[in-house]
Amino acid sequence: MRKKKVTMLDIATAVGVSQPTVSVILNGSDTVRVSEETRQRVLQKAQDLGYQFRSVQHSYRHPRIALVVNSLNMHDPFINAISSAKARAWERDAVLSVFDYEDNDDLKRAIYDVIEVTRFDGVIYARNTPTELAMAEVCPAANRVLLNCFDPTDSQALALLPADGMGGYRACEHLISHGHRRIGMITGEPWSLSSKSREQGYRQAMTQHNLPVDDRWVIPGNWSVKQAYLATEQLLDSDPDMDAIFCASDLMALGVYQALQGRGLRIPQDIALIGYDNQLLANELTPSLSSVELPYDEMGRLAVDEILDQSPPELPIIRVEGDVIHRESSRVKTLANA
């Protein structure tokens, strides 16, 4: 007589669980949350009864990572971190699922409910701008990484942030090394951690090189092209001899270009300029814009590696540095004026 084929119902009856639960476990599905004890009992009983697994793929599961972000758009530089994280996950044979809750708290809670009942190997909680989080704002996953944000009360999660203070320092130092001394700065919004850190780096570089910092030389541009235009006008009115400007974003640098052109001033012959972010437009401007690169690509890769390696963080916060990209807008002063 031909041996009777073992069915999922046979396994369910032997273990004392439902047939759908057996199906979820044997097919490697994550649609229903099942305890590890039940999963092991079902797999062992299936093996004992001689159940024929349909293919190897049903016993293999790609590691899964959830990435939760507050808001994204295609023009946001932080999109590079998301793309890099997705690519890095797949390089390591894992799958990254992105949940954008669009700054909607109700949607965020719904997403957290989905994550809680789905078997993810880790959660990356991200913000599109560097942010200090409130207590318990992050999805309470055992294996978690904070990307572009930090929680000073959370000692279990590694936080990855751009080294904006060092970036501001290196941007200003770049201008100083090229012979510029009267350097103004156009900042972002006053509340922004990125803006404050970049300004702090600027002031530190000026101080360490024994150069004066006049408060009239630091003007908020609020990340706006129009406000950067007005800030440039204000800088030139306060000091007609200013020879360089550090702009806290490449987008705002557009306003600086417009204001300098309106006054008949040349970049870099009359005033040198460096931006921040190293967006695509930096290489498209004439002259091309020197800039500090935001290390979002590297941060995205690191976040995935930390989740998959599951190593306890040696430091609560890692600040990742970006390179200074030298282009035409910040040529050496002596050469530019020759």
C-alpha positions as CSV (number, residue, x, y, z in Angstrom):
1,M,0.0,0.0,0.0
2,R,1.2,3.5,-0.8
3,K,2.0,5.5,2.3
4,K,-0.5,8.2,3.1
5,K,0.8,11.7,2.5
6,V,1.2,13.8,5.6
7,T,-0.9,16.9,5.5
8,M,-0.8,20.2,7.4
9,L,-4.0,19.1,9.1
10,D,-2.2,16.0,10.4
11,I,0.5,18.2,11.9
12,A,-2.0,20.7,13.3
13,T,-3.9,17.9,15.0
14,A,-0.8,16.3,16.5
15,V,0.5,19.6,17.8
16,G,-2.8,21.0,18.9
17,V,-2.9,24.2,16.8
18,S,-4.9,25.3,13.9
19,Q,-4.2,24.3,10.3
20,P,-3.7,28.0,9.2
21,T,-1.1,28.3,12.0
22,V,0.8,25.3,10.5
23,S,0.5,26.8,7.0
24,V,2.0,30.1,8.2
25,I,5.0,28.4,9.9
26,L,5.7,25.9,7.1
27,N,5.5,28.5,4.4
28,G,7.7,31.0,6.2
29,S,5.0,33.7,6.2
30,D,5.1,36.7,8.4
31,T,1.5,37.7,8.1
32,V,0.6,36.2,11.6
33,R,2.7,36.5,14.7
34,V,3.6,33.0,16.1
35,S,5.7,32.3,19.2
36,E,9.1,30.7,18.7
37,E,8.1,27.8,20.9
38,T,5.0,27.0,18.7
39,R,7.1,27.4,15.5
40,Q,9.7,24.9,16.7
41,R,7.0,22.4,17.9
42,V,5.4,22.5,14.4
43,L,8.6,22.1,12.5
44,Q,9.7,19.2,14.7
45,K,6.4,17.4,14.4
46,A,6.4,18.0,10.6
47,Q,9.8,16.3,10.5
48,D,8.8,13.5,12.8
49,L,5.7,12.7,10.7
50,G,7.7,12.8,7.4
51,Y,6.1,15.9,6.0
52,Q,7.4,16.7,2.5
53,F,8.5,20.4,2.3
54,R,7.6,21.6,-1.1
55,S,10.9,23.5,-1.6
56,V,13.9,24.7,0.3
57,Q,12.6,28.3,0.0
58,H,9.9,27.6,2.5
59,S,12.4,26.8,5.2
60,Y,14.5,29.9,4.4
61,R,13.6,33.4,5.4
62,H,15.3,36.6,4.3
63,P,16.1,38.8,7.3
64,R,13.6,41.6,7.4
65,I,14.2,45.2,8.5
66,A,11.6,47.9,9.0
67,L,12.6,51.5,8.4
68,V,10.2,54.1,9.9
69,V,10.6,57.7,8.8
70,N,8.6,60.8,9.7
71,S,8.4,62.3,6.2
72,L,10.1,62.1,2.8
73,N,10.0,63.7,-0.6
74,M,12.1,63.1,-3.7
75,H,14.0,66.4,-3.3
76,D,15.0,65.8,0.3
77,P,18.7,65.0,0.6
78,F,17.8,62.3,3.2
79,I,16.3,60.2,0.4
80,N,19.9,59.1,-0.2
81,A,20.0,57.4,3.2
82,I,16.9,55.5,2.5
83,S,18.1,54.4,-1.0
84,S,21.4,53.4,0.4
85,A,19.9,51.4,3.3
86,K,17.6,49.5,0.9
87,A,20.6,48.6,-1.4
88,R,22.8,47.6,1.5
89,A,20.1,45.4,2.9
90,W,19.7,43.5,-0.4
91,E,23.5,43.2,-0.7
92,R,23.4,41.3,2.6
93,D,20.5,39.2,1.5
94,A,17.9,41.1,3.6
95,V,14.8,43.0,2.7
96,L,14.1,46.5,3.9
97,S,10.5,47.7,4.2
98,V,10.0,51.5,4.4
99,F,7.1,53.0,6.4
100,D,6.6,56.8,5.9
101,Y,4.1,58.1,8.4
102,E,4.1,61.6,6.9
103,D,4.2,63.3,10.3
104,N,0.8,61.8,11.1
105,D,0.7,60.4,14.7
106,D,-2.3,58.2,14.0
107,L,-0.6,56.7,11.0
108,K,2.6,56.2,13.0
109,R,0.7,54.2,15.7
110,A,-0.9,52.1,13.0
111,I,2.5,51.4,11.5
112,Y,3.8,50.4,14.9
113,D,0.9,48.0,15.3
114,V,1.8,46.3,12.0
115,I,5.5,46.1,13.0
116,E,4.6,44.6,16.4
117,V,2.6,41.7,14.8
118,T,5.1,41.1,12.0
119,R,8.4,39.3,12.4
120,F,11.0,41.9,11.7
121,D,14.7,41.3,12.6
122,G,15.1,44.9,13.6
123,V,13.7,48.4,13.2
124,I,15.5,51.6,12.0
125,Y,13.8,54.7,13.2
126,A,14.7,57.7,11.0
127,R,14.0,61.4,10.8
128,N,14.6,63.5,7.7
129,T,16.5,66.1,9.7
130,P,18.7,65.6,12.7
131,T,16.4,65.6,15.7
132,E,16.5,65.0,19.5
133,L,13.6,62.6,20.2
134,A,11.1,62.7,23.1
135,M,11.1,59.7,25.4
136,A,9.3,56.6,24.1
137,E,8.8,58.1,20.6
138,V,10.5,55.2,18.9
139,C,9.0,51.8,18.1
140,P,10.0,49.6,21.1
141,A,11.8,46.9,19.1
142,A,14.6,44.9,20.9
143,N,17.0,45.4,17.9
144,R,16.8,49.1,16.9
145,V,18.9,51.8,15.4
146,L,18.2,55.6,15.4
147,L,19.1,57.2,12.0
148,N,19.6,60.9,11.8
149,C,18.1,61.3,15.3
150,F,18.9,60.4,18.9
151,D,17.3,59.8,22.3
152,P,19.4,60.8,25.3
153,T,17.4,58.4,27.5
154,D,17.9,55.4,25.3
155,S,21.1,53.6,26.1
156,Q,20.3,50.4,24.1
157,A,19.9,51.9,20.6
158,L,22.8,53.2,18.5
159,A,22.2,56.7,17.1
160,L,23.8,57.7,13.7
161,L,24.1,61.4,13.0
162,P,26.0,63.5,10.5
163,A,29.0,65.3,12.0
164,D,27.6,68.7,11.1
165,G,29.8,70.5,13.6
166,M,32.9,69.1,12.0
167,G,31.4,69.8,8.6
168,G,31.0,73.5,9.4
169,Y,34.5,73.6,10.8
170,R,36.0,72.0,7.6
171,A,33.9,74.3,5.3
172,C,35.2,77.4,7.0
173,E,38.8,76.0,7.3
174,H,38.7,75.3,3.6
175,L,38.0,79.0,2.9
176,I,40.7,80.1,5.3
177,S,43.3,77.8,3.7
178,H,42.5,79.4,0.4
179,G,43.5,82.8,1.7
180,H,40.1,84.2,2.8
181,R,39.8,86.0,6.1
182,R,36.6,88.0,6.2
183,I,34.1,85.1,6.1
184,G,30.4,85.5,6.6
185,M,27.9,82.7,7.1
186,I,24.2,82.2,6.1
187,T,22.6,79.8,8.5
188,G,19.4,77.7,8.3
189,E,16.4,78.1,10.7
190,P,17.4,79.0,14.3
191,W,15.8,75.8,15.8
192,S,17.6,73.4,13.5
193,L,20.2,71.2,15.1
194,S,22.0,71.0,11.7
195,S,22.1,74.8,11.4
196,K,23.3,75.3,15.0
197,S,26.0,72.6,14.6
198,R,27.3,74.0,11.3
199,E,27.4,77.5,12.8
200,Q,29.3,76.2,15.8
201,G,31.9,74.6,13.5
202,Y,32.2,77.9,11.6
203,R,32.8,79.9,14.8
204,Q,35.3,77.3,16.1
205,A,37.4,77.4,12.9
206,M,37.4,81.2,12.9
207,T,38.5,81.3,16.5
208,Q,41.2,78.7,16.2
209,H,42.7,80.7,13.3
210,N,42.6,83.9,15.3
211,L,40.1,85.5,13.0
212,P,37.4,87.8,14.3
213,V,33.7,86.8,14.2
214,D,31.4,89.7,13.9
215,D,27.8,88.8,14.8
216,R,26.7,90.9,11.8
217,W,28.5,88.3,9.7
218,V,26.1,85.5,10.7
219,I,22.7,85.9,9.1
220,P,19.8,83.4,9.2
221,G,18.6,82.3,5.7
222,N,16.0,79.8,6.9
223,W,16.9,77.3,4.2
224,S,15.1,79.6,1.7
225,V,16.6,80.9,-1.6
226,K,14.8,84.2,-1.1
227,Q,16.0,84.6,2.5
228,A,19.5,83.7,1.4
229,Y,19.4,86.4,-1.2
230,L,18.3,89.0,1.4
231,A,21.0,87.7,3.9
232,T,23.7,88.2,1.2
233,E,22.5,91.7,0.7
234,Q,22.7,92.3,4.5
235,L,26.2,90.8,4.7
236,L,27.6,93.0,1.9
237,D,26.0,96.1,3.4
238,S,27.5,95.3,6.8
239,D,31.0,94.7,5.4
240,P,31.8,95.6,1.7
241,D,35.2,94.0,2.2
242,M,33.9,90.5,2.9
243,D,35.8,88.1,0.8
244,A,34.0,84.7,1.4
245,I,30.6,83.3,2.4
246,F,29.8,79.9,4.0
247,C,26.2,79.0,3.1
248,A,24.6,76.3,5.3
249,S,22.9,74.6,2.3
250,D,23.4,74.3,-1.4
251,L,19.8,75.4,-2.1
252,M,20.3,78.6,-0.2
253,A,23.5,79.2,-2.2
254,L,21.3,79.9,-5.2
255,G,20.2,83.1,-3.5
256,V,23.8,84.0,-2.9
257,Y,24.6,83.6,-6.6
258,Q,21.7,85.8,-7.5
259,A,22.6,88.5,-5.0
260,L,26.2,88.6,-6.0
261,Q,25.3,88.7,-9.7
262,G,22.9,91.6,-9.0
263,R,25.8,93.6,-7.5
264,G,28.2,92.8,-10.3
265,L,30.4,90.6,-8.1
266,R,32.2,87.6,-9.5
267,I,32.5,84.2,-7.8
268,P,35.3,83.4,-6.7
269,Q,37.3,86.4,-8.0
270,D,35.5,88.9,-5.7
271,I,33.8,86.6,-3.2
272,A,34.4,82.9,-2.6
273,L,31.6,80.6,-1.7
274,I,31.1,77.2,-0.2
275,G,27.8,75.4,0.4
276,Y,26.6,72.3,2.3
277,D,24.8,69.1,1.3
278,N,26.6,68.5,-2.0
279,Q,23.3,68.3,-3.9
280,L,23.3,67.6,-7.7
281,L,22.8,71.3,-8.4
282,A,26.2,72.1,-6.9
283,N,28.0,70.8,-10.0
284,E,25.4,72.4,-12.4
285,L,26.0,76.0,-11.2
286,T,28.4,78.3,-13.0
287,P,30.9,78.5,-11.5
288,S,30.4,75.0,-9.9
289,L,29.8,75.2,-6.1
290,S,32.2,73.8,-3.5
291,S,30.3,72.0,-0.8
292,V,30.4,69.7,2.2
293,E,28.9,66.3,1.5
294,L,26.2,65.0,3.8
295,P,27.2,61.4,4.6
296,Y,23.7,60.0,4.3
297,D,24.8,57.2,2.0
298,E,27.2,55.9,4.6
299,M,24.8,56.4,7.4
300,G,22.1,54.3,5.6
301,R,24.6,51.5,5.1
302,L,25.8,51.6,8.7
303,A,22.2,51.5,10.0
304,V,21.5,48.2,8.1
305,D,24.9,46.7,9.2
306,E,24.2,47.5,12.8
307,I,20.8,45.8,12.6
308,L,22.0,42.7,10.9
309,D,25.2,42.3,13.0
310,Q,23.3,42.9,16.3
311,S,26.4,44.0,18.1
312,P,25.9,46.1,21.3
313,P,26.8,49.7,20.6
314,E,30.2,50.8,22.0
315,L,29.1,54.4,21.8
316,P,25.6,55.8,22.2
317,I,26.1,58.1,19.2
318,I,28.2,57.8,16.1
319,R,28.8,61.0,14.1
320,V,29.7,60.4,10.5
321,E,31.8,62.9,8.6
322,G,31.3,64.0,5.0
323,D,34.0,65.1,2.6
324,V,34.7,68.7,1.4
325,I,34.1,68.7,-2.3
326,H,36.4,71.3,-4.0
327,R,35.0,73.1,-7.0
328,E,35.4,76.5,-8.8
329,S,33.5,78.7,-6.3
330,S,36.2,78.6,-3.7
331,R,39.5,78.8,-5.6
332,V,42.6,80.2,-3.9
333,K,42.2,83.9,-3.4
334,T,45.7,84.8,-4.7
335,L,45.0,82.9,-7.9
336,A,41.5,84.1,-8.4
337,N,42.6,87.8,-8.2
338,A,45.8,87.4,-10.2
